[in-house]
Amino acid sequence: MPTKLFFELNEDKQRKIIDVVISEFATYGYTNSSTNRMVKSSGISKGSLFKYFPNKEELYFFILDTVTADFIESLEKKTSDLSSELFQRVIEYSALEFSWYIQNPEKAKLVIGAFTKSDTEIYRKTIERYGIKELDVYYNLIKDIDLSNFRWDKQKTIDILKWFLKGFNEDFLGSVQIDNYSFEHIENEYIKSLTGYMEILKIGLLK
């Protein structure tokens, strides 16, 4: 978390620092990011940065918390309009995610990079930190779905959906180079592939 000194800055100064740090982490990831570049672009001293944030890791998680909160809030405003049919709802929810990515490309690169599987300590800490929030997404997707025509109970259905989407997302995002594609292009490929797999899941989950 930021120190009290950070919140005593005026809002424009806070926003400039946040925007610079988002761009740095989105471009270089956590490991290769540079606090020297951050302070230079922000127009502050390195000593000031570490008066606002105890260390680089605290800075990273504050920024990631800020961005994911914006992401979740944006999607929650629109989820009430999603289909009441589970498989179509998953597709529509994914389309909403990509709509946010397209509108916020640097934030999107930061989020995708943070949750793309890697053999790093910061990735393990990220998954540990956000694991419960991630599970909430699956519960929200299914909370008002009529499951009477499903083979399995609610928990098993959530588990199957969670396992599939986690694996599908890791495989898909690991196969594309975000820097070399527009999010619009990735969205078309993602939704097309996801729709095909949703048809397969229907066969296994519906009675």
N, C-alpha and C positions, 0 to 999 in steps of 0.2 A: 504494500500500500504506500501511496505517497505520504510524505511528512506534512505536517501542518503548514510549513512554509510554501509548499506547492499550492495549496488551496488559498493562500493569501495573495497569490499573484492575480492580476486582473484576468478576466475571462479570455481576452484576446491572446495574452501571453500563454495561458494554459493551452488554448486551442492550437497555437502555433507549435508548441513543444509536442503535443499529442500528434498532430498531423505529420510532423517531421519524423517522429519515432515510428509511427505506423508505416510510413514510406520506407524507412530503413529496414525494419524487420520484414516487411513484405518483399523487398528487393533481395535482401541478403540472408534471410532466415536468422534464427537466434545465434547460431554458432559463428557465422561470418559477419554479423553486424558489428558496427564500430561506434562506440560512444563518442569518439573524436569527430566523426562525420556528423553525428547527431547534434553535438554542441555547436559545431561550426554553422550548420544550417539553421539552427535555432537562434543563433546570436547570443548564446550564453556561454559562460565558462564551464569547464569540466567540473570544477569545484562546486559550482551552483547546481549542476545536474545531480550530484550526489548529496547535496543538501535537500533536494526534493525527493530523491529516491535512494534508499539505503544501498542498493546494488543493481546490477544489470538484470538479474533474475526478477527482482521485485518490479522493476520498470516493465519488463516483458509481460509479466502476468497482469499488471494493472492495465496495460494497453490491450491485452487479449481479453480481459474481463470487459473493458469498455466496448470493444468491437463486437464481441459475442452478445452482449446485452442489447446493443443496437440491432444486431441481426435478429435475435429472438423477438424483440419488441415489434420490429417491422413485420415479421411473419405472423405473429399472434393477432395483429390487427386484421389480417385477411383470412385466417383459417376458418372463420365461421361460414365463409362462402364456399368451402370445399365440398366436394361430392360426399354423399352419405354412403357410397359404395367404397369399401376399403381399398381395393386395388386402383381404382380411379383416383381416390383421394391421395394415395402415395405419389402417383404421377403428377397430380396437380400441385401437391406440396413441393415436389422437386422443381417444378416449373417456377413456383414462387421463390425458391432459393436462388435459382439462376437469375430471376428478375432482379433480386437484390445484388447478386454478383455483378451483373451488367451495370447497374447504377453505381456500384461501389467497388471498382476493380482492385484498388490497392488493399482495401479491407478484405476483399475476397481472397486475394493471394495470401494475405497474412493468415486468415482462418484455415484455408486449405493446407497451407504449408505446416501450420501448427498441428493439424490432425492427420497428416500423412505419415504413415507408419515409418519409423526409423529407429535405428539402434543407438539412441542417445538418451542421456539422463533427462534432458529437458522434455523430450517426448514422453518418457515414462511419468514424469511429474505432471505433465499436461493431462494425460489420460486419467491419472489418479484424481486430479483436481476437478475435472469436468465429467467424470463418469456418471455421477448421479443426474446431472443436468441432461446428459445425452439420453439417459433412460427415460426421462420425463417426456422427451420428444415422441418416443414410441407410444407411451401411454396416452398422450394427447391425440395422436393420430387415430387411436383405436377406441377412445373412451366412450363415444356415443354411437359406435357401430353396432348394428344388429348382428350378433354372432350365432344366431339360431341355426343358420344354414352352414356353419363351419364344423369341421370334423373334430376340432380340439377346443379345449377351454380357453379362456381369455389369456391366461399367463403363457400357455404353450404357443398360442398364436402370436403374442407379442415377441416371445423368444425367437420364433422362426423368422418373423419379419425383421427383427433386430439383427440376427446373425446374417441373414441374406443381405440386407442393406449395407451393413458394415463391410462385409466381404466384397460386395459389388462396388461400393464407393472406393475402397482401397485399390481394387484391381483397375478400375476405370481411371481414377485420377493418377495412379502410378504409371499408366500407359500413355499419358499425354504430357506434353511440355507446355505448361500454362503460358510461358513467355512467348511461345511461338504461335498461339492460337487466340482468337478472340473468344470471349465467353459466349457470344452468340453461336459460334461454330461448335463449341464444346456442348452447349445446351442441346442443339439439334441431335448430335450424336448420342448424348447421354439419354435423352428422353426416348429416342428411338430404341435404344438397347434396353432400357428399363422397361418399356412397354412390352417388349417381347418376353422378358423374364416374368413380368406380372401375369401374363397369360399362363405360363408354366406353373407358377405358384397357385393359381386358381385351381388347377387340376388336383394339386396335393392338399389344399386346405379346405375346399368346399366339399360338401357331401354329394 
